[in-house]
Structures are given as structure tokens and as C-alpha cells.
Amino acid sequence: MNCSKCGSANCRSFDMLHQAGSATATHADVLGAVHSQTALAKRCQPPSNVVLTLGAGAGMLAGLFALPTGCMMHTMKGGAFPGNVGYGLVAMLIAAAVVIGLFILLSRVLGLSARHDRKMREWENSFLCVDCGKVMTLEAGAPL
């Protein structure tokens, strides 16, 4: 593939540039894994799935609110301490699953999943000329 601006054959896919500029190193200390990226890798990163991120965050919040509620409900019935934690965990898992399911359903209704899929296909077909910096996007099925 040649650049449409300068004619150079030095074009790279966004996927390759993102992978080449991203690294994860694990350490034996308290920090665990450290992730680093170059500025070019950040520029060429794939589109994020906002629905998945928001759904997981809302599910965790719902679960955190449901945990003490489940514990209190069991305690009000006269339950002892070890048992109320189990009720709280069950309430937490149910609340998180319901909220995440609602986010997935809402994303389908609003077409957010299709929008993310379209952005992902565009990213997969995007190339950068390393010489002049021009970004090019191929049509699906077009020859390189």
C-alpha cells in the first residue's frame, strides 16, 4: 500500500502501530503489572467499548449497594452474622447481573453496539504513513 499524499510505501496499520508501542511488564513488587504506551500507540489505539465500561461500572455500584442490603435483610429475619454475609453476596451478584444485563439490552436498543462495531471495522482498516503522517482508511474488501 502506498500513501496517497507522498507516495511512500512505508505505511503501517493502526493495529500494528498500537501493538508495537504498547508494553506490559510484571514486577515481583507491590505494583504488579505496569503498562506503558508511546504517544503513537495511544493515537492508534482501538475504540473503547463505552457500553461495556459503563455497564460494568454500574453493575459494581449496584452490587456494592446490594451487599449491605442483603446482610440487613437476613439480620432483620433473626439470622446470625455468618449467614447474613452469604445473603449479601447473593444480593450483590443478582443486582450486578441485572444492571449489566439492562445496560447490554439498552445498548442494543439504542444501537450503541452497532456504532462500536462500525468504529472497530474502521480502525481495523486504518493505516498511517510513517513518512508524512497521513491517515488512510481502506474500504472493506479493497485491495492493499
CORFENJO-V118059 format. One record per helix or strand. SS is the DSSP state (a for helix, b for strand). FROM is the first residue (numbers start at 0). LEN is the number of residues. Records with the same first field share a line. If there is no record, write none. Layout:
SS = FROM-LEN  FROM-LEN
This chain:
b = 10-3  21-5  32-5  125-4  134-3
a = 13-7  38-5  49-27  80-30  111-13
